[in-house]
Each structure stands twice: as structure tokens, then as C-alpha cells.
Amino acid sequence: MSDEALEAGRLLFAAPCQFFHAAQRADDLPARRAPEVAFAGRSNVGKSSLLNALTGQKALARTSKLPGRTQQLNFFELGPDAAGRRLVLVDMPGYGFARVSAGLLKHWSALIRQYLRGRGTLARVLVLIDARHGPKPIDRELFDLLDGAAVSWQAVLTKCDALSPADLDARRKTLAAEVARHPAGHPDIQVTSAETGAGIPELRAALAGLSAFG
């Protein structure tokens, strides 16, 4: 990452970031206002914590030890920064271990699929994966869904502070080899820790590259 890219990421994510819409149905999605980056992952993978770390706001997205806390698509507008760049961050419902009814899980699944398949402003989906465990079968189902929908996606390892440098590097390389087999997968694996801040500047810089002016 160049110093210029890192600075662009810092400036964008220092700009105001505010919640502006929640959608529980596909027909309730907001009007398209800027490129969108969606955060997806298994329940308790650290989506809300990562959003808070990126924006420097401790309570932008609610965090909870109870799986299934996020029950809708939550939209946050980031910017404009001094250069006029904007980005929309989308916090998606966690999947896999939510302690909710089968009916609600089915509803969430339908909402997510409809959003991913029909959102022209969706620039990228970040698929968050717990560095301690690596991708699970349900993560791989999402990989395939995103490939089929021709949606660009990128794997982000969370909680990297829980692994030794050697184990983390091995996990990253194994995941990179797996992602390389997917046509819509981005080749770069982002490695992050919301706890220590590791990888946060680099992820900001990567996302700033997806933002738009105006």
C-alpha cells in the first residue's frame, strides 16, 4: 500500500459516517446514492466491531455476544471527505449460528440473496472470516453465491491478534489459494484486528479506492 493510498483511506474514514436506512425487505432498499460495500460473515465474526474500528466510532454499529443481533440490512453513509468522496457501508445480518426461528433465517436468506443479485451500486462484498477457524462450509456457500451473481467479493480475516504471526501467515496463504479458484474473488486477503487496529489502515485504503466523488 502506498503512502498516498493510506492517506486517502485515512481521510475518507475520518469523514462523518451516519446510519441512514434499515431494510428488512428487498422492496425497502434505499435509493442508490454512492458505491456500496457490504460486510458479510457468520454470526459473531466481528462485523460490527470492524465497522466501528474502520470509522473510529465505538457505537456506530452495535456489537453483541449474542449471535443474530443484526436482523436487517443497515446502511451507513460515509463522507463526503475533503475531496468530496462518498461511500455507503452496509452491515448485513450474520449467518450460520443465529439463535432465531427457522422462518426468520429463511427471510434473512431471501433478503440477502435479493440484495446481492440486484444492487447495481454494490461495488464489493467483504466476506469476514474468523482467522482462528478459517472458512466454514456456509462461508463457501456464500463464495459460490457471489460468484453466481457476478458480485466482486474479498475475504477479510478478523481477530488476527488471536494467532501467532506464523499461524496467521499460513492461514492467509491457504485462504488466498482457495479464493483464487473463484472467478469473483479478489486476490488480496485483508488481515485485520478490531482489537489492536492491525490491518485497519490498509483496509481503509482499499475501500477508499472504491469510493466515488460527488
Rosetta silent file (secondary structure, phi, psi, omega in degrees, C-alpha in Angstrom):
SEQUENCE: MSDEALEAGRLLFAAPCQFFHAAQRADDLPARRAPEVAFAGRSNVGKSSLLNALTGQKALARTSKLPGRTQQLNFFELGPDAAGRRLVLVDMPGYGFARVSAGLLKHWSALIRQYLRGRGTLARVLVLIDARHGPKPIDRELFDLLDGAAVSWQAVLTKCDALSPADLDARRKTLAAEVARHPAGHPDIQVTSAETGAGIPELRAALAGLSAFG
SCORE:     score description
SCORE:     0.000 S_00000001
   1 L     0.000  127.399  179.270    0.000    0.000    0.000 S_00000001
   2 L   -75.227  159.344  176.796    1.437    3.349   -0.983 S_00000001
   3 H   -60.646  -35.986 -179.834    1.552    6.248    1.457 S_00000001
   4 H   -64.314  -43.040  179.406   -0.833    8.113   -0.846 S_00000001
   5 H   -66.267  -41.611  178.910   -3.406    5.301   -0.729 S_00000001
   6 H   -62.734  -39.811  179.251   -3.124    5.011    3.051 S_00000001
   7 H   -68.352  -38.606  177.320   -3.646    8.756    3.435 S_00000001
   8 H   -62.095  -40.084  177.214   -6.677    8.670    1.127 S_00000001
   9 H   -66.361  -40.902  179.342   -8.146    5.915    3.284 S_00000001
  10 H   -62.453  -44.705 -177.828   -7.447    7.807    6.480 S_00000001
  11 H   -66.141  -41.571  179.962   -9.101   10.962    5.190 S_00000001
  12 H   -63.556  -45.174 -176.063  -12.197    9.172    3.904 S_00000001
  13 H   -82.219   -3.498  169.551  -12.777    7.263    7.109 S_00000001
  14 H   -86.967  -11.338  179.575  -12.161   10.392    9.191 S_00000001
  15 L   -73.526  163.670  179.263  -15.179   11.926    7.454 S_00000001
  16 L   -58.908  142.706  175.974  -18.646   11.766    9.067 S_00000001
  17 E  -134.868  121.667 -174.664  -20.345    8.372    8.964 S_00000001
  18 E  -135.146  141.700  172.083  -24.026    8.128    9.820 S_00000001
  19 E   -65.979  137.158  178.058  -26.734    5.491    9.774 S_00000001
  20 E  -135.500  -10.558 -179.402  -29.457    6.432    7.301 S_00000001
  21 E  -163.763  147.470  172.434  -31.593    3.385    6.500 S_00000001
  22 E  -128.844  132.290 -178.483  -32.565   -0.123    7.606 S_00000001
  23 E  -121.108  126.206  175.516  -34.163   -2.585    5.195 S_00000001
  24 L  -106.173   -8.345  179.384  -35.994   -5.728    6.231 S_00000001
  25 L  -137.472  154.291 -178.394  -37.419   -6.401    2.766 S_00000001
  26 H   -64.358  -29.017 -180.000  -35.993   -6.208   -0.740 S_00000001
  27 H   -84.505    7.257  179.745  -38.604   -3.639   -1.729 S_00000001
  28 H  -113.757   15.750  178.915  -37.484   -1.384    1.125 S_00000001
  29 L   -69.038  146.560 -177.760  -33.925   -0.786   -0.075 S_00000001
  30 L   -74.296  163.424  173.950  -32.861    2.887   -0.133 S_00000001
  31 L   -61.034  147.193 -177.129  -32.287    4.945   -3.252 S_00000001
  32 L   -78.040  124.037 -175.028  -28.799    4.480   -4.620 S_00000001
  33 L  -124.611  -18.825 -179.056  -26.565    7.379   -3.609 S_00000001
  34 L  -166.350  165.043  175.668  -22.937    6.132   -3.715 S_00000001
  35 L   -55.981  142.276 -177.736  -20.934    2.935   -4.251 S_00000001
  36 E  -112.659  140.007  172.572  -21.788    0.365   -1.594 S_00000001
  37 E  -120.572  119.479 -177.776  -19.521   -2.023    0.290 S_00000001
  38 E   -98.854  141.370  178.579  -21.369   -4.785    2.136 S_00000001
  39 E  -106.511  115.882 -177.690  -19.988   -6.568    5.210 S_00000001
  40 E  -124.186  154.418  177.856  -20.996  -10.232    5.360 S_00000001
  41 E   166.355  166.772  178.264  -19.985  -13.091    7.609 S_00000001
  42 E   -62.540  154.579  178.798  -21.009  -15.721   10.109 S_00000001
  43 L   -55.655  136.053  179.240  -22.637  -14.559   13.311 S_00000001
  44 L    68.413   22.210  176.271  -20.098  -13.170   15.787 S_00000001
  45 L   -79.484  -15.726  176.965  -17.301  -12.989   13.210 S_00000001
  46 L   109.250   26.626 -179.428  -16.804   -9.338   14.178 S_00000001
  47 H   -61.850  -50.796 -177.436  -18.662   -7.350   11.502 S_00000001
  48 H   -64.606  -40.200  179.100  -19.906   -4.636   13.830 S_00000001
  49 H   -62.849  -39.010  179.717  -16.552   -4.388   15.605 S_00000001
  50 H   -68.362  -41.813  176.869  -14.759   -3.988   12.278 S_00000001
  51 H   -59.064  -43.389  179.207  -17.178   -1.278   11.129 S_00000001
  52 H   -64.118  -41.211 -179.513  -16.599    0.599   14.386 S_00000001
  53 H   -66.545  -40.856 -178.978  -12.826    0.256   14.065 S_00000001
  54 H   -62.724  -42.508 -175.032  -12.803    1.453   10.452 S_00000001
  55 H   -90.667   -8.014 -178.941  -14.846    4.568   11.198 S_00000001
  56 L    70.355   20.884  178.461  -13.323    5.267   14.607 S_00000001
  57 L  -115.593  120.572 -173.020  -16.782    5.284   16.190 S_00000001
  58 L   -67.351  -24.753 -174.648  -17.248    2.979   19.140 S_00000001
  59 L  -128.130   24.515  177.859  -21.011    2.637   18.733 S_00000001
  60 L   -60.563  -51.602  175.450  -21.691    3.155   15.033 S_00000001
  61 L  -112.930  134.992 -177.971  -22.722   -0.483   14.703 S_00000001
  62 L   -70.845  136.280  175.876  -23.988   -2.328   17.736 S_00000001
  63 L  -110.019  150.979 -178.297  -21.870   -5.224   18.971 S_00000001
  64 L  -155.995  149.151  174.161  -23.171   -8.156   20.952 S_00000001
  65 L   -82.331   -8.113  179.528  -22.030  -11.543   22.222 S_00000001
  66 L   -91.825  120.529  178.725  -25.411  -12.924   21.200 S_00000001
  67 L   -60.435  147.618  176.151  -25.444  -14.235   17.606 S_00000001
  68 L    86.434   16.052 -177.547  -28.073  -12.769   15.308 S_00000001
  69 L   -65.046  -42.857  177.691  -28.117   -9.243   16.752 S_00000001
  70 L   -79.454  117.054 -173.375  -28.141   -7.620   13.286 S_00000001
  71 L  -117.773   17.682 -178.294  -31.550   -8.508   11.846 S_00000001
  72 L  -161.012  173.757  172.796  -31.715   -6.284    8.764 S_00000001
  73 E   -85.299  115.778 -179.318  -29.565   -4.548    6.190 S_00000001
  74 E  -103.519  125.381 -175.268  -28.203   -1.436    7.918 S_00000001
  75 E  -107.034  131.763  178.881  -26.924    1.346    5.642 S_00000001
  76 E  -125.651  130.630  177.179  -24.329    3.928    6.729 S_00000001
  77 E   -95.616  125.620  179.268  -23.203    6.871    4.589 S_00000001
  78 E  -107.110  123.927  178.408  -19.515    7.712    4.839 S_00000001
  79 L   101.609 -175.374    8.202  -18.406   11.164    3.709 S_00000001
  80 L   -77.260  151.370  173.203  -18.067   13.365    1.905 S_00000001
  81 L   -89.725 -170.323 -176.461  -14.449   13.897    2.852 S_00000001
  82 L   -62.004  -25.769  179.851  -12.418   16.966    1.921 S_00000001
  83 L   -90.780   -1.802  179.223  -12.050   15.663   -1.623 S_00000001
  84 L    87.078   13.832 -178.518  -15.784   15.029   -1.963 S_00000001
  85 E   -82.111  145.734  178.903  -15.585   11.229   -1.870 S_00000001
  86 E  -133.163  155.306  175.961  -18.509    9.156   -0.583 S_00000001
  87 E  -154.681  144.144  175.162  -19.091    5.510    0.233 S_00000001
  88 E  -109.048  127.681  178.279  -22.022    3.570    1.666 S_00000001
  89 E  -103.261  133.021 -175.756  -21.259    0.797    4.169 S_00000001
  90 E  -120.876  117.441  177.462  -23.829   -1.981    4.539 S_00000001
  91 E   -92.447  114.380 -175.860  -23.957   -4.170    7.650 S_00000001
  92 L   -96.100  156.408  176.159  -25.657   -7.438    6.692 S_00000001
  93 L   -59.903  138.714  175.266  -27.286   -9.994    9.025 S_00000001
  94 L   -68.568  155.773 -179.495  -24.859  -12.608   10.277 S_00000001
  95 E  -128.932  156.947  170.993  -25.440  -16.154    9.134 S_00000001
  96 L   112.155  -51.476 -173.743  -24.746  -19.623   10.474 S_00000001
  97 L  -131.029   19.995 -177.860  -25.370  -19.623   14.207 S_00000001
  98 L   -66.325  131.647  179.420  -28.151  -17.106   14.819 S_00000001
  99 L   -87.050   69.396 -179.529  -30.476  -18.185   17.629 S_00000001
 100 L  -134.216  173.252 -177.317  -33.626  -17.274   15.791 S_00000001
 101 L   -68.891  157.337  177.990  -36.545  -19.121   14.258 S_00000001
 102 H   -61.654  -34.483  179.464  -36.212  -21.067   11.025 S_00000001
 103 H   -64.154  -41.941 -179.966  -38.737  -18.707    9.465 S_00000001
 104 H   -69.045  -38.783  177.189  -36.652  -15.630   10.248 S_00000001
 105 H   -61.485  -39.902  178.381  -33.499  -17.297    8.968 S_00000001
 106 H   -64.109  -40.515  178.772  -35.294  -18.084    5.718 S_00000001
 107 H   -63.477  -46.015  178.514  -36.416  -14.454    5.468 S_00000001
 108 H   -58.944  -43.936 -177.976  -32.868  -13.168    6.049 S_00000001
 109 H   -61.277  -42.663  179.386  -31.511  -15.544    3.420 S_00000001
 110 H   -65.117  -42.336  179.286  -34.029  -14.337    0.841 S_00000001
 111 H   -61.216  -46.837 -178.535  -33.298  -10.682    1.635 S_00000001
 112 H   -62.160  -44.965 -179.476  -29.548  -11.175    1.305 S_00000001
 113 H   -62.453  -43.614 -179.515  -29.869  -13.049   -1.990 S_00000001
 114 H   -65.622  -39.544  178.947  -32.174  -10.424   -3.482 S_00000001
 115 H   -65.256  -46.885 -176.435  -29.882   -7.609   -2.393 S_00000001
 116 H   -65.405  -33.827 -174.985  -26.743   -9.263   -3.754 S_00000001
 117 H   -84.085  -20.287 -170.690  -28.296  -10.123   -7.093 S_00000001
 118 H  -126.749   19.086 -175.009  -29.985   -6.834   -7.877 S_00000001
 119 L  -107.815  101.558 -176.350  -27.969   -3.927   -6.481 S_00000001
 120 L   -65.773  -24.712 -178.922  -26.166   -2.069   -9.245 S_00000001
 121 L   -88.397    1.679 -179.252  -24.287    0.189   -6.816 S_00000001
 122 E   -75.119  105.873 -176.154  -22.804   -2.748   -4.885 S_00000001
 123 E   -81.563  -35.026 -178.104  -19.073   -2.333   -5.527 S_00000001
 124 E  -165.056  148.676  171.136  -17.814   -5.162   -3.324 S_00000001
 125 E  -110.060  125.900  173.050  -18.817   -7.598   -0.623 S_00000001
 126 E   -91.069  117.786  178.349  -16.346   -8.135    2.196 S_00000001
 127 E   -97.432  107.080 -176.042  -16.667  -11.710    3.441 S_00000001
 128 E   -83.594  134.031 -177.467  -15.377  -11.705    7.003 S_00000001
 129 E  -132.839  128.740  178.901  -13.763  -14.915    8.239 S_00000001
 130 E   -64.774  118.842 -176.418  -12.553  -15.631   11.756 S_00000001
 131 L   -61.067  -25.197 -178.274   -8.788  -16.104   11.467 S_00000001
 132 L   -70.075  -25.916 -171.419   -8.865  -18.698   14.255 S_00000001
 133 L  -119.810  -22.474 -175.699  -11.065  -21.090   12.288 S_00000001
 134 L    75.398 -178.817 -177.020  -10.827  -20.257    8.596 S_00000001
 135 L   -69.461  141.650  176.433  -13.746  -20.575    6.176 S_00000001
 136 L  -103.890  168.474  179.218  -16.602  -22.912    7.053 S_00000001
 137 H   -52.895  -37.672 -178.805  -18.959  -24.690    4.616 S_00000001
 138 H   -70.614  -28.616  172.405  -21.523  -21.903    4.970 S_00000001
 139 H   -65.397  -41.191 -178.800  -18.858  -19.328    4.024 S_00000001
 140 H   -67.317  -29.796  174.047  -18.113  -21.353    0.922 S_00000001
 141 H   -63.070  -39.387  177.711  -21.803  -21.313    0.036 S_00000001
 142 H   -67.415  -40.022  175.588  -21.587  -17.521    0.059 S_00000001
 143 H   -52.340  -48.881 -177.233  -18.461  -17.636   -2.116 S_00000001
 144 H   -66.604  -39.261  178.504  -20.439  -19.626   -4.694 S_00000001
 145 H   -61.544  -44.295 -179.523  -23.490  -17.361   -4.413 S_00000001
 146 H   -67.240  -39.170  174.861  -21.375  -14.273   -5.061 S_00000001
 147 H   -58.785  -46.832 -177.895  -19.635  -15.948   -7.996 S_00000001
 148 H   -64.990  -30.604  179.528  -23.015  -16.855   -9.476 S_00000001
 149 L   -88.567   -0.158 -178.553  -24.306  -13.310   -9.024 S_00000001
 150 L    56.527   41.240  178.103  -21.098  -11.875  -10.564 S_00000001
 151 L  -103.848  124.568  178.139  -20.555   -9.730   -7.456 S_00000001
 152 L   -63.367  131.704  179.057  -16.965   -8.824   -6.626 S_00000001
 153 E  -137.496  157.347 -177.016  -16.023  -10.070   -3.165 S_00000001
 154 E  -139.638  134.484  179.304  -12.978  -10.007   -0.939 S_00000001
 155 E   -82.888  135.746  177.977  -12.061  -12.152    2.052 S_00000001
 156 E  -126.668  117.268  175.786  -11.170  -10.342    5.271 S_00000001
 157 E   -80.900  128.151  177.823   -9.634  -12.261    8.163 S_00000001
 158 E  -107.061  165.247  176.188  -10.793  -10.914   11.530 S_00000001
 159 L    58.199   38.146 -176.397   -9.415  -11.411   15.056 S_00000001
 160 H   -68.778  -17.222  178.967   -5.898  -11.883   13.681 S_00000001
 161 H   -67.478  -13.875 -178.090   -4.433  -10.939   17.065 S_00000001
 162 H   -81.796   -7.602 -178.352   -5.501  -14.389   18.326 S_00000001
 163 L  -114.946  154.112  172.787   -2.921  -16.156   16.129 S_00000001
 164 L   -71.415  157.307  179.105    0.853  -16.187   16.091 S_00000001
 165 H   -54.289  -39.893 -179.056    2.448  -14.468   13.073 S_00000001
 166 H   -67.325  -44.031  179.488    3.431  -17.848   11.597 S_00000001
 167 H   -66.812  -38.191  179.303   -0.044  -19.340   12.012 S_00000001
 168 H   -65.367  -41.914  179.648   -1.672  -16.198   10.643 S_00000001
 169 H   -64.353  -39.084  177.818    0.556  -16.228    7.566 S_00000001
 170 H   -65.029  -41.624  179.219   -0.282  -19.883    6.954 S_00000001
 171 H   -63.124  -43.054 -179.470   -3.997  -19.149    7.301 S_00000001
 172 H   -62.839  -44.159 -178.446   -3.753  -16.246    4.863 S_00000001
 173 H   -66.054  -40.472  178.680   -1.887  -18.279    2.259 S_00000001
 174 H   -64.218  -42.764  179.396   -4.318  -21.192    2.490 S_00000001
 175 H   -66.810  -40.563  179.521   -7.288  -18.860    2.146 S_00000001
 176 H   -60.691  -39.259  178.710   -5.681  -16.998   -0.776 S_00000001
 177 H   -65.420  -37.384  178.502   -5.226  -20.278   -2.628 S_00000001
 178 H   -69.626  -44.591 -178.704   -8.895  -21.122   -2.092 S_00000001
 179 H   -63.097  -33.302 -178.216  -10.136  -17.671   -3.154 S_00000001
 180 L   -61.270  -18.899  179.219   -8.033  -17.869   -6.320 S_00000001
 181 L   -84.814   -2.051 -177.483  -10.329  -20.653   -7.533 S_00000001
 182 L  -108.167  125.944 -175.316  -13.337  -18.306   -7.501 S_00000001
 183 L   -63.427  -28.768 -178.226  -13.885  -16.013  -10.513 S_00000001
 184 L   -96.724   -0.974 -177.897  -15.430  -13.160   -8.481 S_00000001
 185 E   -78.894  134.128  176.539  -12.964  -13.378   -5.589 S_00000001
 186 L   -76.216  137.895 -174.547  -10.467  -10.534   -5.120 S_00000001
 187 L   -69.321  -24.853 -177.325   -6.897  -11.882   -4.909 S_00000001
 188 L   -85.034  128.808  176.469   -5.826   -9.772   -1.915 S_00000001
 189 L   -98.081  120.842  177.703   -6.688  -11.132    1.534 S_00000001
 190 E   -86.427  134.472 -177.991   -7.113   -8.398    4.124 S_00000001
 191 E  -116.069  120.742 -171.437   -5.872   -9.313    7.624 S_00000001
 192 L  -137.420  160.316  168.828   -7.387   -7.296   10.477 S_00000001
 193 L  -143.257  115.817  176.014   -7.915   -6.972   14.196 S_00000001
 194 L   -68.888  -22.805 -178.062  -10.523   -4.590   15.550 S_00000001
 195 L   -73.742  -46.110 -175.982   -8.919   -5.096   18.964 S_00000001
 196 L  -101.371  -15.349 -176.571   -5.386   -3.953   18.071 S_00000001
 197 L    87.243    1.856  179.664   -6.077   -1.951   14.910 S_00000001
 198 L   -62.313  133.265  176.672   -3.852   -4.195   12.806 S_00000001
 199 L    79.330   -7.723 -177.419   -4.737   -4.014    9.123 S_00000001
 200 H   -66.164  -46.366  178.226   -7.306   -1.251    9.600 S_00000001
 201 H   -59.087  -39.387 -178.775   -5.350    1.462    7.668 S_00000001
 202 H   -67.402  -40.070  178.683   -4.784   -0.947    4.767 S_00000001
 203 H   -68.374  -39.255  174.694   -8.462   -1.914    4.594 S_00000001
 204 H   -57.338  -44.390 -178.675   -9.467    1.760    4.697 S_00000001
 205 H   -63.325  -41.633  179.520   -7.149    2.440    1.780 S_00000001
 206 H   -62.880  -41.230 -178.148   -8.573   -0.463   -0.222 S_00000001
 207 H   -74.049  -31.773  177.396  -12.144    0.720    0.341 S_00000001
 208 H   -61.264  -30.244  178.020  -11.279    4.351   -0.461 S_00000001
 209 L   -67.379  -14.302  179.066  -10.342    3.107   -3.904 S_00000001
 210 L   -97.981   -6.298 -174.580  -13.984    2.081   -4.410 S_00000001
 211 L   -74.860  167.117  179.901  -15.474    5.437   -3.373 S_00000001
 212 E  -127.148  156.597  178.419  -16.982    7.997   -5.734 S_00000001
 213 E   -91.726  150.742  175.917  -16.880   11.780   -5.916 S_00000001
 214 L    98.195    0.000    0.000  -19.939   13.975   -5.597 S_00000001
